[in-house]
Amino acid sequence: MGLSTLCYRILGKRLDKTEQCSVWDRRPLRLRQIRYAALDSYCLLQIYWRCCEWAEKLGVNVEELCAKQEQIRASFPLFWGRFDEIKG
């Protein structure tokens, strides 16, 4: 399930994906591109807050629940190789 679908199901709004395939290597970025880039993070915060609201209604402590979860470790596959080459 993509973030756009998740936003629609939880927040009732779809993400505007019109800038997804725009030219990202041209500088300066347009304001619409900057907004699009920040939107994923903002949506994730909105989803988290909504889940906290639901948890409160159910009497679930979100902090305790999160503390019990295993830590997720992930690399940045798009940039990792280039970063190692630059550091090298």
C-alpha positions in Angstrom: 0.0 0.0 0.0 1.5 3.4 -1.0 1.5 6.5 1.1 -1.2 8.1 -1.0 -3.6 5.3 -0.3 -2.7 5.3 3.4 -3.3 9.1 3.5 -6.7 8.6 1.9 -7.7 5.8 4.2 -6.5 7.4 7.4 -6.8 11.2 6.7 -9.5 11.2 4.0 -7.3 13.1 1.5 -5.2 11.9 -1.4 -1.7 13.1 -2.0 -1.1 15.3 -5.0 1.5 13.3 -7.1 1.7 15.7 -10.1 5.3 16.7 -9.3 6.5 13.1 -8.8 7.9 12.8 -12.4 9.0 16.4 -12.8 12.6 17.3 -13.6 14.4 17.1 -10.2 17.9 17.8 -11.3 17.1 21.3 -12.6 17.9 24.1 -10.1 16.5 26.0 -8.5 13.6 23.7 -7.7 10.1 25.2 -8.2 8.0 25.9 -5.1 5.6 23.1 -6.1 8.6 20.6 -6.2 9.7 21.7 -2.7 6.2 21.4 -1.4 5.9 18.0 -2.9 9.2 16.9 -1.4 8.1 18.0 2.1 4.6 16.6 1.8 5.6 12.9 2.5 7.1 13.8 5.9 4.2 16.1 6.8 1.7 13.3 5.9 3.5 10.8 8.0 3.3 13.1 11.0 -0.4 13.6 10.4 -0.9 9.8 10.2 1.1 9.4 13.4 -1.0 12.0 15.3 -4.3 10.4 14.0 -3.0 7.0 15.2 -2.2 8.6 18.6 -5.8 9.9 18.8 -7.2 6.4 18.0 -4.9 4.8 20.6 -6.0 7.3 23.3 -9.6 6.5 22.5 -8.8 2.8 22.9 -6.8 3.3 26.1 -3.5 2.3 24.5 -0.2 4.0 25.5 1.6 4.7 22.2 5.0 5.4 23.9 4.9 2.0 25.6 3.8 0.3 22.4 6.7 2.0 20.4 9.2 1.1 23.1 8.4 -2.6 22.6 9.0 -2.5 18.9 12.3 -3.7 17.4 14.4 -0.9 16.0 14.3 -0.7 12.2 17.7 -0.3 10.6 17.7 0.7 7.0 20.3 2.2 4.6 19.7 4.8 2.0 20.0 2.7 -1.2 19.8 5.5 -3.6 22.8 7.4 -2.1 24.8 4.9 -0.1 27.1 3.8 -2.9 27.9 7.3 -4.0 28.5 8.4 -0.4 31.1 5.6 0.1 32.8 6.6 -3.1 33.0 10.2 -2.0 34.3 9.4 1.5 36.7 6.8 0.1 
